[in-house]
């Protein structure tokens, strides 16, 4: 499956995940912190950590985020953290998604409905 | 286990302080693995053996800090709900399962400090249950090849 990053749009949850990774930065973005950040940003009290992990796997396969393992950490029983960072394709897709939402908001302002 | 703990602590004494963190990481990983497989009584005995060995280490500030970090990790590991961990290990036997459990464990430790063990255990079980749908969904999509079809449909609709 080939992806054209210029036209790629993220779904709502993927959007929150990419935004959280971008906000945390390359040395702080790993599963637990991304989960916490998505909870804060989206205002949802219940966010599934499994959904975060599967979204990150999917985004990595699409080349929107990349990951590397950190040094082993004693608090995690000597295992490493998988640190994520947003790639150029992810930035473009996030921008496309935000532009689309902005276009919808603009269209809504001119529509004859009261929401 | 005593022999393993003795040889590890012997190795710790021989190494310069710069390498101690790596050694402690290895010790924690070995003991965490053993504790994941054994029952509570066995886990307690291993921890006691490890503590007895650690007490013989020189009273250096760095060493003390590493000992505390490692033991805190070991203590919390045994508090995580074993059946919930088992479900995840069953569904995600690869490295992504380990990463998922590590992330769960890290937030579990934070919740213990803030809200206590009961709430942390409830949160842990709750997270495992609500994570089943995306995890099983991803497995099914991968096995059946539906992920390719899903993406093709999504692109067409957009």
Interface residues (C-beta under 8 A of the other chain):
Chain A: X1 X7 X9 X30 X31 X32 X35 X36 X46 X48 X49 X50 X51 X53 X54 X55 X57 X58 X72 X73 X74 X75 X76 X77 X78 X79 X81 X82
Chain B: X21 X22 X24 X25 X26 X27 X28 X29 X30 X31 X32 X66 X69 X70 X72 X73 X74 X77 X96 X98 X99 X100 X102 X103 X104 X105 X106 X107 X109 X126 X127 X130 X131 X132 X133 X134 X135 X137 X138 X148 X151 X152 X158
